[in-house]
Every structure is written in C-alpha cells, then in structure tokens.
Amino acid sequence: MNFKKTTKLLLAALVSLTANNYTLRAGDLNVTATVNSNQIAIDEQFTVTLTVEGSGNLNSIEPELPNLDEFAAYTGSNQSSNFQFINGKMSASKTITYYYIARKIGSHTIPAIVVKHKRDTYKTQPITVQIIKAASGTPSQQQGNAGERQGQATSSTAIEDNMYLKAEVDKKQAYVGEPVTISYVIYTALQVTNYSLQNKPNYGDFWSEEIPIKGSPATTERVINGRRFLIATLKKVVLYPTSIGMKTVPPQEVEVAVRMRERRARRDFFNSFFDDPFFGRTVNHVLKSNALELEIKPLPAANKPRDFSGSVGRFSMTTSVDKRRVKTNEAITLKTIISGEGNIRTLSLPQPKFPESFEVYDPKVSEKIERAGGKIKGSKIFEYVIIPRDEGTFRIDPIAFSYFDLTTNRYKTLSRGAIDVEVLKNDKQVSATPRGLSKSEVKLLGKDIRYISLTHREFRPIDEKFYSTPQFWVLFFGPVVVLFAGIAYRQHQEKLGTNIAYARSRKAQKVASKQLKTAHAAMKNNDVGGFYAELARALTAFVGNKLNVQESALMRDELIKSLLSRGIESEIVESFDAMLQECDFHRFAKPDAPEAAMEKAYQQVNELIVALEKKL
C-alpha cells in the first residue's frame, strides 16, 4: 500500500509540474489584435494593430497576416518596440500597425493573426468590422478622357491635403558663428514610393554643413488634428551665420512619387482587383518647404580678446612636442590639437612665437570632422616642423587660442604652458659655420663630374639597313594607327557630349555596380531598409540609363512599359517587376528580412542586370 500510495503521489506531482510548465510556456507571450474603429466608411483608411508582449527578445516573431483582399486593400505597415526593466526582470512589447482601405460594404470578419515565436504558435481573436456608405458620396466620374482629366486635376489637390514638407529649426535667434540646425521633415498620409531633393538652397550669409542620413529615413507616427501622419526627416543641415541681422533661409524642394488609388467602375473582377493601391497610378509631385526667418546677433564687444579670430562653440586644446632634448639641425615636431563642437573648418590658430635660432616650416593642417546626432564636431591639428640651429636651452612661448563659449556666453582663452627645449651640439655636423644652411640657402650648384659608364653599348652589324628592321615599320605605320585611333576616340567623346542617351547607356553598368556595392555594405550592417532601397535604386537606375528615361519617370510601371516596347522577353520583364515589388515590400511593409533572403535578392539583381545588359 505504501508503494502504491507513493507512486500515485509521484504521478500527481509530475502531472502538476507538467501543467505548470505548459502554463508558463503558454504565458510567455500575450498577443492581441485591435482595430481603430469597428464601423468604417467605404474608401476610408482603417488600422489593425497587433501587440505582442512578453519577456526576452521579440525580434524573431513572425506574424502571418490574413488575406483581407475581399473587402480591404493593404497600403503598408509600421512597427515599434518597447523594453522595460523592473526589479531586475525585463519585459518587452512590439506593436505592428497595418493600414487598409475599406473597399466593400457589409459586415466582414478579420481572421485571427498567427504569431510564431521560437517553437510556439499564438493566435489573436477574430474581429468583426462593419463597412458602411460614406456620409457624403462623391459624384460619379465621367466616361473616357473626361474622367481621366478629372482624376489628374484632383491628384495635386489630394496630395496637398495629405502631405507637406516642413522646415524645422532648433532656434530662431543665434550669435554670429553659432550653429543652427535645420531639419526638412515630410508629413504624409499617403504612400510615398520614392523621393529626390530637387534644389540646394542658396544659403547666402551662412556656412553650411549637411549631416548625411544613412539608408532610408527613419519614420515615426504622429496624430495631428485627429489625423495620423507618417513623419520622416529627409535632410538635415547645420548653418553657421557669418553676418548679423534678419536672415531668410530659402525653401527646400523635394520631388516625391506618390501611389494614388485610381477610382474605377467596378464592372468586373479585374477592375476590382486593380483598384488596389498597389496597382494604382504613380504621381510625381513637388513639395516646397516653408522659408525660415532667423535673427543673427553680434557677439558681445565687452571682454573680447585681442587674438579672437571668430571661433564660436565649445573647444579644448592640447599642445605637445615629440622630443625636448635634441641636437642641432635635428627636427622637432610641435603639435597643437583643437577639439570640440563648432565650425571646425574655419578654426585658425595664432602664429606661435619661436626662438630666432629656430627655423620654422609652414604648419601642416589636417581636420577630422564628425557629423552625428545633429551636430558638427571634430578636431583640427596644426603640426609645426622646427629645426634648432644653435645649441643651448630655448623656450617656446605658450600657445593661446580664444573663442566664444556657447555654454557660458563668454569669451574663453585656452593656453598651454611654455615648452623648454634643450639643444646639444651635433658631433656629426661637418659645416664650419655655426649655423647650417636654411632651406632658402640650399641651391643646386650643377653637375661637373661625368661618371664612368659601367655598362657596354649595344652593337649592330655595319651593313644592316634601318628600313629592314621592325622598328622602321612600326614608325611607318604607327602614326596612321594613332591617327585613326584619335579620330575614333574623338568621335566617341563627341558622341558622349552630344548624345545623352549614348552617354547614359555607357555609364549604366558603372552606376549600377556602385549602387550594388552600397547595397552589399548595407546588408553586412544588417540595414534591411537601406539594403532593399539601394537594390531598387540600382535596378531602376540601370534600366533608366539604358533606356534614357528621365529621373522623374523612374517608376516601376513606366519602366515596364519601356522594356516591353523594346521587345524584351516577358519573362525578364516579369522578373524585373517582381524584384521591385519585393524591394518595396521589405522597405515599407516588412522591414525585417533574414540574411539568406538578402543574399538571394542581391544575386537575383546581379543576374537580372546581366540579362538586361545583353538585351539592351
């Protein structure tokens, strides 16, 4: 009896332990799905938000989005992550927002979203939504060309109502030389497939330093007046004012390619299918930012140092020599490094005072500029090579550098102590004069000795005729060959200068190779968005250069039409189309991709460019 009782207790404990273990595993993640509204008007945007909460790294989750094409059109997605540490325990959450356009009136169910994490599978609850008629219907479009003209006329208005470019500045007042950071930010409620900066504003009385944006611009969401906008910084520049007064920063122009949904009469299945925004019309539109008014103040006149040269910022300085004990005519290197935050390129250092017996060469000046975090910082290095000509103990006076400090709004002078150098007599010095020759005294005296030649000259037979040698025929026909080669090269250069299509076609492979290298670097850095963006640019730029398509028309549908009109096989065109779709998908819908998938896409683009090179 004791044995049976013990066995039952062990089995009960094992079952309880297993059940508890299963509960913990099932409780690893909490997965929920929500919509912004359960009642949606036809042609109105709605969102499905997937929230995953748990512990540990959630980057490996793989949501399986259900197909909602029957009643909604997918337009893109957005995601964010959050981490917290409470009492030594980490909790994490990941939110993915999917955007749709309601397309069919009626009651519809959004099926469960499946999430796979490690070896477990999780499902959300189905959601029911009601799509109703819009409160104020739009008039029906006229048939034929009149309808197309109407759609084109309203495209610009629709874009302006849903997208704008804003110049944002970190300060409206600044001193002369004080950095002012301007960010050009796009606010959009539409799908942007591409953009290009049209002009470089004339900043006039400003010294400008642009801060590069690596890869695709990072995006965030913001609700403005009840509307949800996607926000991205397209350009960031730091300006250093050079004069006082009210200054105007001119607008920046950006050309964007916007995917517009075409309104079609729903007479059959195909019209309904191509009504999807993914197959919609691409519209190019130029956005213009607002101009900025800045007040530039003069630097304070009080307590301004005499050696102040206009440097403004936050700096530090170090001074050193490579050796303090040398012999006459041996070189010494004096190095001064000014580091900090400000306009490094315009920094200048007062001329140090050296002993008269020191020969001083012009300094070697180098710069190290860092553009990160919206600021310009770095260091400027001044290296003086000096040669003491007399023996003795000498002192190099302290080196001073004055600047206006933006932290305290006061002038500061950085100074390092004097440097003592002991110069000993050089035993190897052969000159009878107490000083060696300076660089201005060194002259070329000439060559008055001809050395004995240690190599014999080549001998030729006396009766050999020159016209019977290969050298004669090379000299005879060589000019003719050079003349024809020069004519061919000149024609090639003229064709490059006058025939834009020929020039673009010749450089297409080189441009594509450069962009593919950039894409490969982004892949190595695990920059998925940047990788697929550069991959798409390489493919579209190659075809655009080969076909001489304007940069403003480098859109997928236009390029496909051009390829088909050139008689390119449909199989190659379909591969071209599929690859661009895959790039857009990973850039806007699914920013994560395994390295193997990126390697495969990289290889496919290379093969596709080779195939197009043979056909075009």
C-alpha positions, -999 to 999 in steps of 0.1 A, spaced: 0 0 0 28 24 8 44 17 -26 11 23 -45 5 55 -25 40 68 -32 36 61 -69 3 80 -71 18 110 -53 48 110 -77 25 108 -107 3 136 -94 34 158 -88 47 151 -123 13 160 -139 12 192 -118 47 201 -128 40 195 -165 8 216 -163 26 244 -146 54 242 -172 28 244 -200 12 274 -184 45 292 -182 52 285 -218 18 295 -230 21 326 -209 55 336 -225 37 360 -249 5 379 -248 -8 386 -283 -37 409 -291 -52 425 -322 -73 457 -323 -88 480 -349 -91 518 -346 -129 515 -353 -154 488 -358 -175 509 -381 -157 522 -412 -169 543 -442 -163 530 -477 -129 541 -491 -118 552 -456 -85 541 -441 -86 519 -410 -58 502 -390 -53 468 -375 -28 469 -346 -10 438 -334 5 440 -299 29 413 -287 40 415 -250 64 392 -232 100 388 -219 131 385 -239 139 394 -275 108 397 -297 126 405 -329 122 369 -341 84 369 -341 68 361 -375 32 373 -378 12 357 -405 -12 384 -418 -46 371 -430 -57 380 -466 -83 408 -465 -84 414 -502 -121 406 -504 -131 437 -486 -100 458 -479 -68 470 -497 -35 468 -478 -14 500 -480 15 495 -457 27 489 -421 46 504 -392 62 489 -361 77 500 -328 93 482 -298 95 489 -261 117 475 -233 114 478 -195 135 466 -166 116 462 -133 132 446 -103 159 430 -125 133 415 -149 130 426 -185 96 430 -202 92 438 -239 65 447 -263 63 450 -300 35 468 -319 28 464 -356 2 486 -373 -12 475 -406 -30 501 -428 -60 492 -450 -86 510 -472 -122 498 -468 -134 486 -503 -166 466 -499 -198 475 -480 -211 450 -455 -202 431 -423 -168 414 -425 -145 394 -402 -108 399 -398 -95 363 -392 -70 355 -364 -34 367 -369 -10 339 -363 23 347 -345 52 322 -343 78 327 -316 105 301 -311 86 268 -312 52 281 -300 23 294 -321 -1 321 -309 -34 334 -324 -54 365 -319 -92 367 -316 -111 374 -349 -125 409 -352 -158 419 -369 -160 453 -387 -189 470 -404 -182 489 -437 -209 514 -445 -216 540 -471 -198 573 -469 -218 602 -453 -213 624 -484 -209 605 -516 -186 617 -544 -201 624 -579 -196 597 -604 -167 604 -628 -174 609 -665 -165 583 -690 -134 582 -713 -109 610 -715 -130 635 -694 -128 612 -664 -91 608 -668 -86 646 -670 -107 650 -639 -86 624 -620 -54 642 -630 -69 676 -619 -77 663 -585 -45 644 -579 -25 675 -569 -52 687 -545 -54 653 -529 -17 652 -524 -15 687 -509 -43 679 -485 -25 648 -473 12 657 -475 35 686 -468 72 694 -462 82 715 -432 115 731 -423 121 728 -386 148 748 -368 162 743 -334 165 781 -326 152 813 -341 180 835 -326 217 829 -327 251 846 -325 274 850 -355 291 817 -358 267 798 -336 254 766 -353 217 765 -363 203 731 -372 175 728 -398 156 696 -405 134 691 -435 106 668 -424 79 653 -446 44 647 -431 24 623 -452 -8 603 -450 -2 588 -485 21 561 -497 55 575 -509 75 552 -531 104 574 -538 118 610 -533 146 632 -545 159 665 -533 154 689 -562 174 720 -553 202 730 -530 191 763 -514 214 793 -516 222 798 -480 239 831 -487 254 845 -455 256 810 -439 284 785 -439 266 751 -444 275 716 -434 250 688 -443 245 659 -420 242 627 -441 212 604 -435 223 568 -438 200 544 -456 162 550 -457 149 578 -434 135 566 -401 98 571 -398 75 578 -368 38 583 -364 20 614 -351 -17 623 -348 -23 660 -359 -58 674 -356 -72 639 -353 -53 626 -384 -25 601 -384 7 612 -403 39 593 -411 69 615 -404 104 612 -418 134 636 -418 147 638 -454 175 662 -449 194 678 -420 218 707 -424 238 728 -399 242 765 -408 268 789 -393 258 826 -398 286 849 -410 269 883 -406 244 899 -383 207 909 -390 175 893 -401 183 864 -424 160 843 -446 166 806 -453 150 798 -487 127 769 -491 138 733 -500 121 715 -528 115 677 -528 100 657 -556 80 627 -543 65 597 -561 31 591 -546 10 559 -552 -25 572 -559 -55 549 -558 -75 550 -591 -112 551 -590 -126 526 -615 -161 515 -623 -164 481 -606 -179 462 -635 -159 431 -633 -134 412 -612 -103 427 -628 -113 463 -623 -119 455 -586 -85 438 -584 -66 466 -600 -84 492 -578 -58 481 -551 -35 510 -542 -5 487 -550 -16 487 -587 -27 524 -586 -13 553 -606 21 568 -595 20 606 -594 51 628 -592 46 659 -571 70 686 -559 68 697 -523 81 730 -511 90 737 -475 84 769 -457 110 797 -456 127 805 -422 134 838 -407 164 839 -383 177 868 -362 215 868 -360 230 888 -332 266 902 -330 290 887 -305 295 908 -273 321 935 -276 330 935 -239 360 915 -228 368 903 -264 404 890 -265 428 907 -289 437 874 -306 400 864 -311 395 852 -347 358 844 -347 356 808 -334 323 800 -317 314 768 -299 329 745 -272 365 736 -275 396 721 -258 433 723 -267 464 702 -263 500 710 -272 530 687 -273 564 682 -289 578 648 -299 611 655 -280 625 681 -257 662 672 -259 678 672 -294 710 681 -312 715 710 -336 699 705 -371 676 678 -358 639 683 -365 613 687 -337 575 684 -343 552 707 -323 516 695 -325 486 716 -314 451 699 -314 419 719 -310 389 697 -305 352 703 -298 319 713 -312 316 741 -337 327 751 -372 359 731 -373 368 741 -408 371 779 -401 393 775 -369 426 794 -370 455 794 -346 477 825 -338 513 821 -350 533 807 -321 564 826 -311 597 806 -316 633 814 -307 651 833 -335 676 804 -340 648 780 -348 640 775 -384 602 770 -387 584 755 -417 548 762 -426 524 741 -405 507 710 -418 470 714 -411 445 685 -410 409 681 -400 387 653 -386 350 661 -389 322 641 -373 286 646 -384 264 627 -360 235 634 -336 226 665 -355 258 682 -345 292 690 -362 322 683 -341 357 671 -346 393 683 -343 418 704 -362 455 696 -360 484 720 -365 518 704 -369 549 726 -370 583 712 -380 611 732 -364 649 728 -367 671 744 -340 704 757 -355 722 768 -323 729 749 -291 716 759 -258 683 759 -238 654 776 -255 618 783 -246 587 782 -269 562 807 -256 527 795 -245 502 789 -274 469 806 -268 435 801 -286 405 823 -279 368 815 -287 333 825 -276 318 797 -254 282 790 -261 277 773 -227 285 804 -206 281 831 -234 315 844 -225 349 846 -242 374 820 -232 411 817 -238 428 783 -238 466 784 -231 492 757 -225 524 764 -207 557 772 -222 579 744 -236 616 742 -228 639 725 -254 675 716 -247 697 717 -279 730 699 -278 759 702 -302 757 678 -331 790 659 -333 783 648 -369 780 684 -381 806 690 -408 798 726 -416 824 751 -404 798 777 -399 779 779 -366 746 775 -384 736 750 -410 721 761 -443 685 771 -442 660 759 -468 663 793 -486 701 789 -488 702 755 -504 709 759 -541 717 735 -570 753 741 -580 753 719 -611 769 687 -623 805 690 -632 816 653 -630 806 627 -655 809 592 -641 825 562 -659 798 541 -675 799 505 -662 776 491 -690 786 485 -726 765 498 -755 746 475 -779 764 468 -812 748 464 -846 761 449 -879 776 476 -901 757 466 -933 723 464 -915 697 487 -932 672 505 -909 642 501 -934 646 463 -930 641 464 -892 608 460 -874 613 494 -858 611 511 -892 577 496 -900 564 504 -865 574 541 -871 560 540 -906 525 527 -898 524 539 -862 513 575 -869 485 561 -892 472 538 -864 474 566 -839 456 590 -863 427 566 -868 426 558 -830 425 595 -823 396 600 -847 377 572 -832 383 585 -797 373 620 -807 340 607 -822 334 587 -791 339 618 -769 317 640 -792 290 613 -790 293 613 -752 289 650 -751 261 654 -776 241 621 -773 227 619 -738 212 585 -744 245 571 -756 264 586 -726 238 573 -701 239 538 -717 277 536 -715 277 546 -678 247 524 -668 268 494 -657 293 515 -637 265 533 -618 247 501 -611 279 485 -598 285 514 -574 249 512 -560 252 474 -556 283 479 -535 264 503 -513 236 477 -510 261 450 -501 276 472 -474 241 478 -460 234 440 -460 266 434 -440 254 461 -415 220 444 -413 204 476 -426 174 459 -442 156 490 -453 188 506 -467 197 473 -485 164 470 -504 163 507 -511 198 506 -527 189 474 -545 158 491 -561 178 522 -570 205 501 -587 179 482 -608 158 512 -618 188 535 -624 204 508 -647 172 504 -668 167 542 -668 202 549 -681 199 521 -707 166 534 -720 174 571 -714 144 576 -691 143 608 -672 149 605 -635 115 619 -627 100 590 -646 119 562 -630 88 545 -618 80 508 -620 51 510 -643 68 534 -667 100 513 -669 79 481 -675 62 498 -705 95 510 -719 110 475 -716 81 458 -733 82 484 -761 119 475 -767 109 439 -772 124 425 -740 111 390 -732 81 390 -709 100 366 -686 127 391 -679 102 419 -675 82 399 -650 114 392 -630 122 429 -631 87 437 -618 87 410 -591 121 422 -578 109 458 -575 78 446 -557 99 426 -533 121 456 -526 91 478 -519 76 451 -497 106 449 -474 111 487 -474 76 496 -464 56 465 -453 81 441 -437 114 458 -426 129 425 -413 145 400 -436 169 371 -430 204 374 -443 199 344 -467 169 363 -483 190 394 -488 218 373 -503 194 357 -527 179 391 -537 213 405 -542 223 376 -565 190 379 -584 195 416 -591 231 409 -604 217 382 -628 189 404 -639 213 433 -647 235 409 -667 204 396 -686 192 432 -694 227 442 -705 226 416 -732 192 427 -745 195 464 -743 
